């Protein structure tokens, strides 16, 4: 067999992927290029309207951004909020995945359909519904809990908690379905041996299922980090654009405010580039883990 014949199958998958790669290049590469370019320019409303010429600032926008204490406060809030969302999503998703293995077919089907319905709900629709449910005047939650006219969106921590609940509500189905599929793939003999040894459900999860499902748990964790780190719609809708005096800002909303509310498009682009680099690092970790599992990339 010639060397040409040996090399030909190696390029065949790329030929099938070529149309999609061309489309992605147009939809992703050019916008990312423009984002990076604007972050190095002085680009405000004056430049957009043509009143002043655009000038090259180098790393000046990044220096201004990193020298702003508010940026570091928002970055810390984003990291902590994303971590809380990821942890809560994993706990709820894994608990319900285990529950799915314990119930009969009909309750399992109902729970799966309800979870997938939450997953399929658009973020803006879910956020609007949750704001109504927790409304201090008309929402049923305050009436059931006896909280009177307590406003969930007034305080910083209560507003973050409300958004966290909505994020978990629309995110846990992915974890639940993925972990449930992993549990179903575990040999029944392993679980029967744990039950014969007298292991409780918690001990079975901690000592048997969790080690076996570690690759799946790592993947869903990293994907949850990527999704929750770039939350925008829930924060913007439920806190009215970032809360009172910006107390509930996260990086995505902070970039939007800088770019469109303050017309500092260059600073907003610089924030976008920082987010892109952070998420790129997380994505590289994800790809490395997937490669270690032996999947074809």
WOGI-V533911 format. One record per residue. N is the residue number from 1. RES is the residue in three letters. NEAR is the number of other ideal C-beta (glycine too) atoms within 12 Angstrom. D_LAST is the distance of its C-alpha to the last C-alpha in Angstrom with 2 decimals. Layout:
n = <N & N>
res = <RES & RES>
near = <NEAR & NEAR>
d_last = <D_LAST & D_LAST>
This chain:
n = <1 & 2 & 3 & 4 & 5 & 6 & 7 & 8 & 9 & 10 & 11 & 12 & 13 & 14 & 15 & 16 & 17 & 18 & 19 & 20 & 21 & 22 & 23 & 24 & 25 & 26 & 27 & 28 & 29 & 30 & 31 & 32 & 33 & 34 & 35 & 36 & 37 & 38 & 39 & 40 & 41 & 42 & 43 & 44 & 45 & 46 & 47 & 48 & 49 & 50 & 51 & 52 & 53 & 54 & 55 & 56 & 57 & 58 & 59 & 60 & 61 & 62 & 63 & 64 & 65 & 66 & 67 & 68 & 69 & 70 & 71 & 72 & 73 & 74 & 75 & 76 & 77 & 78 & 79 & 80 & 81 & 82 & 83 & 84 & 85 & 86 & 87 & 88 & 89 & 90 & 91 & 92 & 93 & 94 & 95 & 96 & 97 & 98 & 99 & 100 & 101 & 102 & 103 & 104 & 105 & 106 & 107 & 108 & 109 & 110 & 111 & 112 & 113 & 114 & 115 & 116 & 117 & 118 & 119 & 120 & 121 & 122 & 123 & 124 & 125 & 126 & 127 & 128 & 129 & 130 & 131 & 132 & 133 & 134 & 135 & 136 & 137 & 138 & 139 & 140 & 141 & 142 & 143 & 144 & 145 & 146 & 147 & 148 & 149 & 150 & 151 & 152 & 153 & 154 & 155 & 156 & 157 & 158 & 159 & 160 & 161 & 162 & 163 & 164 & 165 & 166 & 167 & 168 & 169 & 170 & 171 & 172 & 173 & 174 & 175 & 176 & 177 & 178 & 179 & 180 & 181 & 182 & 183 & 184 & 185 & 186 & 187 & 188 & 189 & 190 & 191 & 192 & 193 & 194 & 195 & 196 & 197 & 198 & 199 & 200 & 201 & 202 & 203 & 204 & 205 & 206 & 207 & 208 & 209 & 210 & 211 & 212 & 213 & 214 & 215 & 216 & 217 & 218 & 219 & 220 & 221 & 222 & 223 & 224 & 225 & 226 & 227 & 228 & 229 & 230 & 231 & 232 & 233 & 234 & 235 & 236 & 237 & 238 & 239 & 240 & 241 & 242 & 243 & 244 & 245 & 246 & 247 & 248 & 249 & 250 & 251 & 252 & 253 & 254 & 255 & 256 & 257 & 258 & 259 & 260 & 261 & 262 & 263 & 264 & 265 & 266 & 267 & 268 & 269 & 270 & 271 & 272 & 273 & 274 & 275 & 276 & 277 & 278 & 279 & 280 & 281 & 282 & 283 & 284 & 285 & 286 & 287 & 288 & 289 & 290 & 291 & 292 & 293 & 294 & 295 & 296 & 297>
res = <UNK & UNK & UNK & UNK & UNK & UNK & UNK & UNK & UNK & UNK & UNK & UNK & UNK & UNK & UNK & UNK & UNK & UNK & UNK & UNK & UNK & UNK & UNK & UNK & UNK & UNK & UNK & UNK & UNK & UNK & UNK & UNK & UNK & UNK & UNK & UNK & UNK & UNK & UNK & UNK & UNK & UNK & UNK & UNK & UNK & UNK & UNK & UNK & UNK & UNK & UNK & UNK & UNK & UNK & UNK & UNK & UNK & UNK & UNK & UNK & UNK & UNK & UNK & UNK & UNK & UNK & UNK & UNK & UNK & UNK & UNK & UNK & UNK & UNK & UNK & UNK & UNK & UNK & UNK & UNK & UNK & UNK & UNK & UNK & UNK & UNK & UNK & UNK & UNK & UNK & UNK & UNK & UNK & UNK & UNK & UNK & UNK & UNK & UNK & UNK & UNK & UNK & UNK & UNK & UNK & UNK & UNK & UNK & UNK & UNK & UNK & UNK & UNK & UNK & UNK & UNK & UNK & UNK & UNK & UNK & UNK & UNK & UNK & UNK & UNK & UNK & UNK & UNK & UNK & UNK & UNK & UNK & UNK & UNK & UNK & UNK & UNK & UNK & UNK & UNK & UNK & UNK & UNK & UNK & UNK & UNK & UNK & UNK & UNK & UNK & UNK & UNK & UNK & UNK & UNK & UNK & UNK & UNK & UNK & UNK & UNK & UNK & UNK & UNK & UNK & UNK & UNK & UNK & UNK & UNK & UNK & UNK & UNK & UNK & UNK & UNK & UNK & UNK & UNK & UNK & UNK & UNK & UNK & UNK & UNK & UNK & UNK & UNK & UNK & UNK & UNK & UNK & UNK & UNK & UNK & UNK & UNK & UNK & UNK & UNK & UNK & UNK & UNK & UNK & UNK & UNK & UNK & UNK & UNK & UNK & UNK & UNK & UNK & UNK & UNK & UNK & UNK & UNK & UNK & UNK & UNK & UNK & UNK & UNK & UNK & UNK & UNK & UNK & UNK & UNK & UNK & UNK & UNK & UNK & UNK & UNK & UNK & UNK & UNK & UNK & UNK & UNK & UNK & UNK & UNK & UNK & UNK & UNK & UNK & UNK & UNK & UNK & UNK & UNK & UNK & UNK & UNK & UNK & UNK & UNK & UNK & UNK & UNK & UNK & UNK & UNK & UNK & UNK & UNK & UNK & UNK & UNK & UNK & UNK & UNK & UNK & UNK & UNK & UNK & UNK & UNK & UNK & UNK & UNK & UNK & UNK & UNK & UNK & UNK & UNK & UNK & UNK & UNK & UNK & UNK & UNK & UNK>
near = <8 & 7 & 8 & 10 & 11 & 10 & 12 & 14 & 13 & 12 & 14 & 12 & 14 & 15 & 14 & 11 & 15 & 14 & 12 & 15 & 16 & 15 & 13 & 15 & 16 & 14 & 12 & 16 & 15 & 15 & 18 & 23 & 17 & 19 & 29 & 23 & 22 & 32 & 38 & 26 & 28 & 27 & 32 & 28 & 18 & 17 & 21 & 20 & 13 & 10 & 11 & 14 & 14 & 20 & 16 & 17 & 25 & 15 & 18 & 20 & 37 & 24 & 17 & 22 & 32 & 18 & 15 & 20 & 12 & 25 & 31 & 18 & 21 & 33 & 27 & 18 & 34 & 36 & 22 & 21 & 40 & 37 & 21 & 28 & 40 & 34 & 24 & 28 & 41 & 35 & 24 & 30 & 41 & 36 & 25 & 33 & 39 & 32 & 25 & 31 & 29 & 18 & 17 & 12 & 11 & 10 & 16 & 23 & 14 & 16 & 28 & 24 & 16 & 20 & 32 & 19 & 17 & 32 & 26 & 15 & 23 & 16 & 28 & 19 & 20 & 28 & 31 & 20 & 25 & 35 & 32 & 22 & 24 & 34 & 23 & 23 & 16 & 13 & 24 & 17 & 23 & 22 & 17 & 11 & 14 & 10 & 18 & 13 & 15 & 21 & 22 & 33 & 33 & 20 & 17 & 24 & 19 & 25 & 37 & 34 & 24 & 38 & 46 & 36 & 31 & 40 & 39 & 38 & 33 & 37 & 41 & 40 & 31 & 35 & 41 & 37 & 28 & 33 & 42 & 34 & 21 & 29 & 33 & 21 & 18 & 27 & 14 & 13 & 11 & 21 & 26 & 14 & 16 & 25 & 16 & 11 & 14 & 10 & 19 & 13 & 20 & 15 & 16 & 28 & 28 & 18 & 18 & 27 & 31 & 24 & 18 & 23 & 32 & 19 & 24 & 34 & 29 & 26 & 32 & 35 & 34 & 29 & 30 & 39 & 32 & 29 & 32 & 42 & 36 & 34 & 42 & 31 & 29 & 42 & 45 & 29 & 31 & 39 & 40 & 23 & 26 & 36 & 33 & 17 & 15 & 26 & 26 & 39 & 39 & 45 & 40 & 37 & 37 & 42 & 39 & 31 & 31 & 36 & 28 & 20 & 20 & 19 & 21 & 32 & 34 & 41 & 39 & 32 & 35 & 40 & 41 & 34 & 30 & 33 & 36 & 27 & 21 & 24 & 27 & 17 & 18 & 29 & 23 & 17 & 21 & 27 & 20 & 17 & 24 & 20 & 15 & 15 & 16 & 9 & 13 & 8 & 15>
d_last = <26.71 & 26.34 & 23.68 & 23.10 & 22.37 & 19.87 & 17.97 & 18.14 & 15.50 & 12.91 & 13.67 & 14.18 & 10.89 & 11.46 & 14.99 & 14.22 & 12.20 & 15.02 & 17.41 & 15.16 & 14.19 & 17.94 & 18.86 & 16.64 & 18.09 & 21.50 & 21.05 & 19.32 & 19.88 & 23.60 & 24.44 & 22.75 & 24.74 & 27.88 & 27.35 & 27.16 & 30.08 & 32.34 & 31.76 & 33.52 & 36.42 & 39.50 & 38.74 & 41.01 & 43.06 & 45.46 & 42.85 & 41.50 & 45.05 & 45.88 & 48.60 & 47.18 & 45.02 & 41.50 & 41.42 & 38.75 & 38.59 & 35.97 & 34.88 & 38.00 & 36.27 & 33.99 & 37.12 & 38.93 & 36.09 & 35.71 & 39.50 & 39.83 & 40.36 & 39.34 & 35.77 & 35.42 & 37.08 & 34.70 & 31.66 & 33.04 & 33.78 & 30.27 & 28.73 & 31.29 & 31.03 & 27.23 & 27.56 & 30.29 & 28.38 & 25.31 & 27.69 & 29.77 & 26.89 & 25.51 & 29.06 & 29.91 & 26.71 & 26.83 & 30.58 & 30.39 & 27.63 & 30.06 & 32.87 & 31.16 & 31.34 & 35.04 & 36.41 & 37.37 & 35.64 & 37.53 & 37.13 & 33.43 & 33.08 & 35.12 & 33.11 & 29.79 & 31.25 & 32.75 & 29.55 & 27.54 & 30.46 & 30.18 & 26.45 & 27.17 & 30.08 & 29.66 & 29.93 & 33.14 & 34.74 & 33.96 & 35.20 & 38.39 & 39.09 & 38.66 & 41.00 & 43.56 & 43.28 & 44.02 & 46.54 & 49.66 & 52.08 & 50.63 & 47.64 & 48.14 & 46.33 & 49.05 & 51.73 & 50.27 & 49.80 & 53.16 & 51.86 & 54.14 & 53.10 & 50.51 & 47.99 & 44.44 & 43.34 & 46.25 & 45.20 & 42.10 & 40.93 & 41.92 & 40.08 & 36.87 & 37.41 & 37.88 & 34.69 & 32.84 & 34.18 & 32.94 & 29.45 & 29.26 & 30.76 & 28.07 & 25.12 & 25.98 & 25.19 & 21.40 & 21.94 & 24.58 & 22.74 & 19.57 & 21.80 & 24.15 & 21.56 & 20.72 & 24.47 & 25.11 & 22.74 & 24.86 & 27.47 & 30.84 & 32.60 & 31.05 & 32.38 & 35.67 & 36.14 & 35.69 & 38.21 & 40.66 & 40.51 & 41.65 & 38.57 & 38.71 & 35.94 & 35.08 & 35.19 & 33.03 & 30.37 & 30.65 & 30.98 & 29.14 & 26.68 & 25.35 & 24.32 & 22.62 & 20.83 & 19.93 & 16.09 & 16.58 & 19.21 & 17.20 & 14.49 & 17.36 & 19.28 & 16.86 & 16.36 & 20.15 & 20.73 & 18.94 & 20.93 & 24.19 & 24.23 & 24.42 & 27.00 & 29.47 & 31.07 & 32.38 & 33.98 & 35.39 & 36.87 & 38.10 & 39.60 & 40.88 & 38.64 & 38.32 & 41.40 & 44.87 & 44.96 & 41.16 & 41.10 & 37.93 & 35.89 & 32.17 & 30.27 & 29.24 & 32.85 & 34.23 & 32.37 & 33.67 & 37.17 & 37.16 & 35.90 & 37.84 & 40.62 & 41.66 & 40.54 & 38.93 & 35.90 & 35.04 & 35.04 & 33.00 & 30.41 & 30.48 & 29.79 & 26.85 & 25.42 & 25.99 & 24.19 & 21.25 & 21.06 & 21.43 & 18.71 & 16.39 & 17.19 & 16.51 & 13.11 & 12.22 & 13.61 & 11.59 & 8.17 & 9.98 & 11.22 & 8.17 & 7.07 & 10.74 & 10.77 & 9.00 & 6.24 & 3.81 & 0.00>
